[in-house]
Every structure is written in structure tokens, then in C-alpha cells.
């Protein structure tokens, strides 16, 4: 994301190399990190860099970059991932993310196809996914990867160690889907849905 390899970052973390000004600037531009904190460890990691007259929209203290994955998450039967383009970074208000309890680096924004989660999440909604929350909890809504398909469902924890995927919409078109304990290892939890923005 900042144009350097994992090995180089590992050298920085172990103190075997010192990042130059170009790398520090890349951190600031990509993540809105205050370079004084990055160098000294003092102050606020996301201090008021907006006073810097050269700061662009993604560099200021109030705007941070968040990953937008242009994948369609299924909220209906029979739908699969529609688009697999690479993720892009979009600028969002740090205050909004803070109010939602989200970290910029662990937030994933996605779009939803289908109406099985209505009225909670409607067809065409934009969802904010917290990738830090991958431990399934009773009654919460998660994005899951099942056999390559992305789905958004409410979770019911079963006594036998399995789970049941529930839809919020009523009707026989949206039956519960039970996943046995032996199949849990094939379920990849992308993260918990903490917010949904629906089109008007």
C-alpha cells in the first residue's frame, strides 16, 4: 500500500534499518499518520496534520483512507461475487469511523446485492465491515466467504458447535442455512458488519 516490501517493513520493525523521508511521507499520505509521532512516538498518531498547507484531502487529520472493495456481497439466494476488481482507497471522516468504533486500517467498505437481510440491510446498501471482529458472536451480522462466495448473514451459534446463517427478511425464500461443526473450518469470516447505508 505504500510501495515497499514486507521484508523492508520487517527491517524497520526490528530496528535494522531506518525509513527515509520518502517512506515517512508515504505513511502520512496513505494513512494520515502524524510523522512526528511516527518518528518519536510522542503525541497523537493521527494528530492535526491539517495545519500543513501541503496536505491533501487524504492527509489531513479529519480525513483518512479506507479500503473499498468493489465486490458484491450476496444477501440473497443463488448470488455469487459479481466483481473481483482490486480494492481502492477512499477518503472518509475520521470522526465518523471513531463513532462507529472502527479503525481506518481494519475497515472494509463493500456493497450488497439482494434483499434477504431487509429491512436491516437493503439491496444496494453500502456496508462498513470491521475486519478486527472475526470471532462469531450470537445475533451479530457478518460477511462470510463460503466456497468462494461472499454472503452477509446474521449468526446463530448452535449447541453442537456449528452455526446457522439467518436472514432478517421473512418468508420461505430465505430459509436458515445450518453449517455443521465439521464444516466450520471452511467458513472464512471477513468481519462484522457495524453499519449499513441504504439508498433512498
N, C-alpha and C positions, 0 to 999 in steps of 0.2 A: 504493500500500500504506500510505502514511502520510497520505493525504488532501490532497496538494499536487501541483501540475502539474510536468511535466518542465521547462517553462520556468523555473519558480521554482527548481527544483533547480539548473538551469544558472546562474542568477544567483548562487546560493550558492557553486557551484564556482568561478566566475570572480571571486568576491570583490566583486561589485557590490551584493550585499545581505547582511544578517546575519540568520540564522534567529533567531526569538524563542524564548522558553521553551516555548511550546506545541509548536513543531516539534521542539525537542530532546527534549521528553518523549515525543513520538510515536515518534521514533527509538528511544529507550530501551525503550518499551513493546513496540514491534513486533519489534525485533531483539536486545534485551538488550544494547545498546551502553552502555558506561560514558560518562556525559555529560561527565565531566572530561576523558577522552581526546578526545571529540568536539569539545570547546571548545578545549583546549590542545594536543592531540596528544601529551600526556605520559601515561605509564603503559600499562596493558593495555587494548586496545579492548573486551575483554569482562572487565573487572575485576570484583571481588567486589561487585556491587550487591546481593547477597542480604542485606547488613547493613542495608539500608534497610528499615525496618519497614513501609513502604507498598508495597513491591514485591510484585506478584502473581506467580503461577507462571510466567508468560511473561517476567517481567522479571529474574528472578534470574540470577546468574552461571552456575548449573548447568543451567538450562532455557532453550532457545532455540526460537523459532518456525521451523517448517519447512513448506514448501508441500506440501500433499496434494492431488493432482489426482484427482478421482473419475472417472477414465477407465479403462476396462478394456483392458488391453494383451493382444493376441492371442498365445497360444502354441500355436495350433492352426490347422489349415487352415480357410479359409472364414469366420473370425470377423472382425468389424469392431469399431470403437469402439462400445460399448454405451451410454455415458452421457457427456454433454458439459456437466455442471454446472460452475460456476465453481470454481476452486481455493479451498481454505480453509487456514488456518494452524493447525498443531497443535504442541503443546509437546513437545520431546524433550530428552534429556540431551545437553549439550554434550560430555561425556566420550565417550559412545558415538559421536557424529559424529566427534570427533577421532580415536578409534581406527580408524575406517573411512576416515580421510583426507578427510572431507567438510567443506565449508563450508556453514553454515546457509542462506546466500542462494543457493547454487548446487545445493542438494539438492532433488530432486523425489521424492516417495513416490507409488507407483502400485500398483494391484492387477492380477493376471494371471488371464486366463481361458485354459484349455486346458492340455494336458499334453505338448506337443511338446518342451518343454525339460526334462522329467523325466529323471533324478532331481535335476538341478541346481536347477530352478525348477518347483515343482509347481503344479497347478491351485489357484487361490485364494490363492497366495502374495502377500505384500506385498514389493515391491522398492524399494530405495533407488537412485536414479539420480543420477549425478554429471553435471550439465549443463556443467561445465567441460571434460569429456572428450568432444569431438565428433570428434576425429581418429581414424578407424578403425584399430584395431591387430589384428594377426593373433591369432586364437584367443580374443579377448575377446567378452563378451556386451554387446549394445547394444539400446536401444529406438530403433526407427526408425519414421518416418512414410512410408508408401508409398501414394500415391494416396488420402490421407485416412485410411488405416487405420494403427493403431499395432500394431507387432509387436515381439517380443523374440526375438532370434536371435544365435547365435554367428557371428562373421565369419571368412571365409577370403578372404585377398587373392589375387587371380589375377594371373598374369604379364602378362596383356594390359591390366591397369589396371582391370578390373572386379572385382566381389566375388561371393562365393557365400554365401548365408544358410543356415546349418546348424542343424539341430535336434539336441538331445542325446539324444532318445529314438530307439530303434532301430525299424526296420520300414518297410515300403513306404508307410505312411500319412503319413510325414514326409520326403518327398524333398527334396534340396537345391534351392535356388532361385538360379539364376545371374542376375546383373544385369550386362549388358554395359557397357563404358566409356561409351558414348554416353548411357546411361540413368542414370548415377551422379548427374548433376545434379538428378534428380528425387527423389533419396533425401534426406530430411531426418533428420539424426542428432539425436535428442533428448538422448542422453547415454549414458554407460556404466553398466551395472548393476554395483554394487560389493557388494551384499548382498541376500539373499532370505530372508524369514522365512515359513516354511510352516506351515499349520495342522496341528495334531496330530490 
